[in-house]
Amino acid sequence: MVRRLSSPALVAIASCAALAAWGSDVRADDACMTAPVQGQQLQRAGKLLAARDRFAACARKTCPAEIVQDCTQWAQQVSGALPSVVLAARDPAGADLVDVRVTIDGQPDVGMSARAVDLDPGSHRFVFRRQGAADVQVDVLLREGEKNRPVGVTFGAPASASTPPPPPPPAEPHEGSSRPVPVAAWVAGGLGVLGMASFATFGAIGVSDRSSSGCDVGCSDSPKGRVDMELRVADISLGVGIVGLGVATWLFFTRPSVTESQAVVLDVHAAPGGGVATLGARF
């Protein structure tokens, strides 16, 4: 009787001896002789799934009892060393998904199952596929004897052609994007408008007075002085208007940006003989 043979050559010799004792009903090329040797070789190569199949082939009742006993023992040892995984796929709420296919190491897709899947020890690649969602890939290193290792993924909601995309989020207020017109621009613009109005008024009065007084052809000193003063005020007003409007325009186009924490403060309080108003900015 043969027990715990570790060498494929010894296994083959024992198998041949058992076959000879069994009789001529078993051929020399039968799995009863070849399967023990092949199973040992596959086991040492780490191909435990294939080794288990070979040991199952020589553990059938048609083989000699000695071979059946040894192959059964080796098959049990290989089954104990086989690692296994439990596949799972869930949605964002944690509910199980059953409409998922899984590819293991590039083999044909398999469906989701509640049973563990036996695999050879080593590295394996799992690709989970669901219609309407992007594939999810998981790489796992399985060790001998590692049983029921969870391998799971979470899918987002499947894309639907009838479901419109969500609206974009409202734009966040950008701090510093406000550009208020400075008070100085309003003041300069007001002076410019007053200057131009004064120019038009005194210019018209001066021209009319010069014509009515005859100063355009010659007049006495008194009317001439009055006309000259009116025209001089018109000229000064024109200069003030041009400068004021120019400064207001420059201040408007070069005004800086301010944050929401900046604020213009107008403070009015009583003072001897009247009141005082102050204008400032708070930061």
Backbone torsions as a table, in degrees:
resi	resn	phi	psi	omega
1	MET	NA	138.4	-176.6
2	VAL	-105.3	136.6	179.6
3	ARG	-136.4	136.1	170.7
4	ARG	49.9	52.6	177.5
5	LEU	-77.0	128.4	-175.6
6	SER	-101.9	-20.3	-177.8
7	SER	-100.7	133.6	177.4
8	PRO	-57.7	-34.4	179.7
9	ALA	-65.3	-43.9	178.4
10	LEU	-65.3	-37.8	177.4
11	VAL	-61.9	-42.2	179.7
12	ALA	-64.0	-42.6	179.3
13	ILE	-62.2	-45.7	179.8
14	ALA	-63.9	-37.3	180.0
15	SER	-65.6	-42.1	179.5
16	CYS	-64.3	-40.9	178.8
17	ALA	-63.3	-41.6	179.4
18	ALA	-66.0	-38.0	179.7
19	LEU	-66.7	-37.7	178.6
20	ALA	-64.2	-40.8	178.7
21	ALA	-68.9	-30.1	-177.4
22	TRP	-69.8	-36.6	178.6
23	GLY	123.8	-178.8	-175.4
24	SER	-80.4	-2.2	-179.2
25	ASP	-70.0	-20.2	-178.8
26	VAL	-105.8	124.8	-178.5
27	ARG	-76.6	157.9	-177.7
28	ALA	-67.5	-25.1	-179.6
29	ASP	-94.3	12.9	-178.6
30	ASP	-70.2	153.7	179.0
31	ALA	-60.5	-21.0	178.2
32	CYS	-60.3	-28.2	179.9
33	MET	-95.8	-40.7	-174.9
34	THR	-82.6	-33.6	-174.6
35	ALA	-62.3	-41.2	179.2
36	PRO	-60.5	-41.2	179.4
37	VAL	-66.7	-47.2	-179.5
38	GLN	-63.3	-39.7	179.2
39	GLY	-62.8	-40.2	178.0
40	GLN	-63.4	-43.2	179.8
41	GLN	-63.6	-44.6	-179.8
42	LEU	-65.8	-36.6	179.7
43	GLN	-63.6	-44.3	179.5
44	ARG	-67.0	-26.6	178.5
45	ALA	-81.8	-1.4	180.0
46	GLY	83.2	6.8	178.9
47	LYS	-93.8	75.4	-171.9
48	LEU	-71.4	-32.7	178.9
49	LEU	-62.6	-46.7	179.6
50	ALA	-67.7	-37.0	178.3
51	ALA	-63.0	-40.9	178.7
52	ARG	-61.8	-38.9	178.9
53	ASP	-65.2	-39.8	-179.8
54	ARG	-67.8	-40.1	178.7
55	PHE	-67.3	-33.4	176.5
56	ALA	-66.0	-31.1	-179.5
57	ALA	-68.8	-33.0	-179.6
58	CYS	-96.2	1.3	176.7
59	ALA	-95.4	4.6	179.8
60	ARG	-75.0	158.0	-170.8
61	LYS	-68.4	-15.8	-179.6
62	THR	-76.4	-11.9	177.8
63	CYS	-86.5	161.9	176.5
64	PRO	-56.9	150.5	-175.9
65	ALA	-59.6	-38.0	180.0
66	GLU	-63.5	-42.8	179.0
67	ILE	-66.1	-43.6	179.8
68	VAL	-59.0	-43.5	-178.0
69	GLN	-64.6	-45.0	-179.9
70	ASP	-66.7	-45.0	-179.2
71	CYS	-64.4	-35.8	177.4
72	THR	-64.3	-41.7	179.3
73	GLN	-65.7	-42.9	179.5
74	TRP	-66.4	-37.9	178.1
75	ALA	-62.6	-38.9	177.8
76	GLN	-65.9	-40.2	178.0
77	GLN	-63.4	-43.1	179.2
78	VAL	-65.5	-41.3	179.2
79	SER	-62.7	-36.1	177.9
80	GLY	-69.3	-27.9	-179.9
81	ALA	-87.0	-15.4	-177.8
82	LEU	-68.0	124.7	172.4
83	PRO	-77.5	161.8	179.7
84	SER	-145.4	156.8	179.6
85	VAL	-127.8	155.2	173.6
86	VAL	-119.4	116.7	-175.7
87	LEU	-85.9	144.7	178.4
88	ALA	-151.3	144.5	174.5
89	ALA	-138.5	134.2	-175.4
90	ARG	-134.7	160.6	174.3
91	ASP	-91.1	175.7	-177.8
92	PRO	-58.4	-24.0	178.7
93	ALA	-84.0	-3.6	179.1
94	GLY	92.6	3.6	179.4
95	ALA	-79.4	143.3	-179.8
96	ASP	-67.6	142.9	176.0
97	LEU	-111.6	135.1	179.8
98	VAL	-110.6	-11.9	-179.7
99	ASP	-91.1	46.5	-177.5
100	VAL	-124.0	136.8	174.2
101	ARG	-109.4	148.4	-176.2
102	VAL	-128.6	131.1	173.1
103	THR	-105.1	127.9	179.6
104	ILE	-113.0	114.6	178.2
105	ASP	57.0	36.3	176.4
106	GLY	77.1	4.0	177.8
107	GLN	-75.7	168.5	179.1
108	PRO	-55.1	148.2	-178.1
109	ASP	-58.9	145.8	172.2
110	VAL	-123.7	154.1	179.9
111	GLY	-84.0	170.0	177.1
112	MET	-71.1	138.9	-178.6
113	SER	-141.0	152.4	177.6
114	ALA	-84.1	-4.9	-177.9
115	ARG	-94.5	153.0	177.8
116	ALA	-71.8	151.6	-179.5
117	VAL	-113.4	120.7	178.1
118	ASP	-79.1	137.4	179.3
119	LEU	-139.8	158.9	174.4
120	ASP	-69.7	151.6	174.9
121	PRO	-64.3	148.4	-179.9
122	GLY	128.5	-166.8	-177.9
123	SER	-84.1	139.2	178.8
124	HIS	-139.3	147.2	178.9
125	ARG	-116.2	126.2	179.7
126	PHE	-111.9	128.7	176.5
127	VAL	-119.5	114.9	179.7
128	PHE	-94.0	129.9	-177.9
129	ARG	-124.3	136.4	175.5
130	ARG	-141.8	135.3	-178.1
131	GLN	-61.2	131.7	179.2
132	GLY	85.7	3.1	-179.3
133	ALA	-133.9	155.8	178.1
134	ALA	-71.1	145.7	177.4
135	ASP	-63.4	147.3	178.2
136	VAL	-120.1	125.7	-177.2
137	GLN	-109.8	137.1	178.8
138	VAL	-132.9	128.2	175.8
139	ASP	-105.1	132.2	-174.3
140	VAL	-134.7	139.8	173.1
141	LEU	-106.8	115.2	-178.6
142	LEU	-100.2	139.9	-179.7
143	ARG	-110.0	155.3	179.2
144	GLU	-57.7	135.9	178.7
145	GLY	79.1	0.8	179.7
146	GLU	-81.6	109.0	-173.1
147	LYS	-104.5	142.5	170.8
148	ASN	53.7	43.0	176.9
149	ARG	-72.6	125.6	179.7
150	PRO	-69.7	132.9	173.3
151	VAL	-130.3	102.6	-175.1
152	GLY	-134.9	159.4	178.1
153	VAL	-136.6	164.9	176.5
154	THR	-122.6	124.1	178.5
155	PHE	-97.4	147.7	169.8
156	GLY	-78.5	178.0	179.9
157	ALA	-64.9	136.2	178.8
158	PRO	-61.6	142.1	178.3
159	ALA	-70.1	140.0	-179.5
160	SER	-127.1	131.6	-178.6
161	ALA	-67.6	-24.8	-177.6
162	SER	-87.1	-9.3	-179.1
163	THR	-95.7	116.8	-178.7
164	PRO	-68.1	151.6	178.6
165	PRO	-66.1	150.2	-179.6
166	PRO	-64.7	147.0	-180.0
167	PRO	-65.5	150.0	179.4
168	PRO	-65.8	148.5	179.5
169	PRO	-65.3	148.7	178.8
170	PRO	-61.2	143.1	-178.9
171	ALA	-65.4	134.6	177.4
172	GLU	-71.1	140.1	176.9
173	PRO	-61.0	128.5	-177.6
174	HIS	-88.7	114.4	-177.8
175	GLU	-66.6	131.8	177.4
176	GLY	93.5	3.7	-178.2
177	SER	-87.0	-9.5	-179.5
178	SER	-80.8	138.0	179.1
179	ARG	-131.1	77.5	179.3
180	PRO	-69.3	151.9	177.9
181	VAL	-74.6	124.9	-177.5
182	PRO	-67.5	153.9	-179.8
183	VAL	-61.4	-35.9	-178.9
184	ALA	-60.7	-33.8	178.2
185	ALA	-65.8	-40.3	177.2
186	TRP	-64.1	-41.6	-178.9
187	VAL	-64.4	-48.1	-179.8
188	ALA	-62.7	-39.3	178.0
189	GLY	-64.9	-39.3	177.5
190	GLY	-63.5	-42.3	177.7
191	LEU	-63.8	-37.0	178.5
192	GLY	-64.1	-42.1	179.0
193	VAL	-65.5	-42.6	178.1
194	LEU	-63.1	-39.3	179.3
195	GLY	-63.2	-42.8	-179.8
196	MET	-67.9	-36.7	177.2
197	ALA	-66.1	-40.4	178.5
198	SER	-65.4	-39.0	178.1
199	PHE	-61.3	-44.9	-178.9
200	ALA	-65.2	-38.6	-176.9
201	THR	-69.7	-55.3	-176.4
202	PHE	-69.7	-29.5	176.0
203	GLY	-64.8	-44.3	-179.9
204	ALA	-66.4	-40.3	179.3
205	ILE	-64.5	-44.1	-178.8
206	GLY	-62.5	-44.3	-179.4
207	VAL	-65.6	-41.9	-179.9
208	SER	-66.9	-41.1	-178.7
209	ASP	-67.8	-37.9	179.4
210	ARG	-64.4	-37.2	-179.8
211	SER	-71.6	-42.5	-178.1
212	SER	-71.5	-27.1	-179.3
213	SER	-89.3	-5.0	-179.7
214	GLY	75.0	17.8	-177.8
215	CYS	-74.0	-13.2	178.8
216	ASP	-71.7	-19.2	176.8
217	VAL	-117.8	-8.2	-179.7
218	GLY	133.4	128.1	-179.3
219	CYS	-148.0	174.0	-179.5
220	SER	-71.2	171.8	-176.1
221	ASP	-66.1	-36.4	-175.8
222	SER	-65.2	-52.0	176.9
223	PRO	-64.5	-34.1	-177.9
224	LYS	-66.0	-39.3	178.5
225	GLY	-64.4	-40.1	179.7
226	ARG	-65.3	-42.8	-179.6
227	VAL	-65.8	-43.1	179.0
228	ASP	-60.8	-39.1	179.2
229	MET	-65.0	-43.0	-180.0
230	GLU	-62.9	-41.9	179.2
231	LEU	-70.3	-34.0	178.2
232	ARG	-66.4	-41.8	176.5
233	VAL	-61.8	-37.8	178.1
234	ALA	-63.6	-41.7	179.5
235	ASP	-64.9	-42.8	179.3
236	ILE	-64.2	-42.2	179.2
237	SER	-61.3	-38.1	177.8
238	LEU	-62.5	-42.8	178.2
239	GLY	-63.6	-42.9	178.4
240	VAL	-62.3	-41.2	-179.7
241	GLY	-63.6	-44.2	-178.9
242	ILE	-64.9	-45.8	-179.3
243	VAL	-64.7	-43.9	-179.2
244	GLY	-61.5	-46.8	179.1
245	LEU	-66.3	-35.6	178.0
246	GLY	-65.5	-44.0	178.8
247	VAL	-64.5	-41.4	179.5
248	ALA	-62.1	-41.6	178.2
249	THR	-63.2	-43.9	180.0
250	TRP	-64.0	-42.9	178.9
251	LEU	-65.7	-33.0	-179.4
252	PHE	-67.6	-45.6	-176.2
253	PHE	-79.8	-17.8	179.8
254	THR	-108.4	16.1	-178.3
255	ARG	-65.2	140.1	-177.3
256	PRO	-83.3	165.2	172.7
257	SER	-85.0	147.0	179.9
258	VAL	-128.0	154.9	175.8
259	THR	-86.5	169.5	-178.6
260	GLU	-67.6	-19.1	-178.1
261	SER	-78.9	-12.9	177.4
262	GLN	-84.5	141.1	-179.7
263	ALA	-149.2	147.1	176.4
264	VAL	-89.0	130.4	-176.1
265	VAL	-117.1	125.9	174.9
266	LEU	-109.4	120.2	-176.1
267	ASP	-120.1	124.3	179.2
268	VAL	-121.5	128.1	177.2
269	HIS	-145.4	157.7	-176.5
270	ALA	-71.6	150.0	177.0
271	ALA	-144.9	158.2	179.6
272	PRO	-57.0	125.0	177.9
273	GLY	83.8	8.9	179.7
274	GLY	158.8	-134.7	-179.3
275	GLY	-146.6	165.3	-179.6
276	VAL	-128.3	130.9	175.8
277	ALA	-114.4	129.8	178.2
278	THR	-120.2	141.9	-178.8
279	LEU	-122.4	126.9	-178.1
280	GLY	-149.8	-177.7	179.5
281	ALA	-123.8	140.0	178.5
282	ARG	-107.6	134.7	-178.8
283	PHE	-118.4	NA	NA
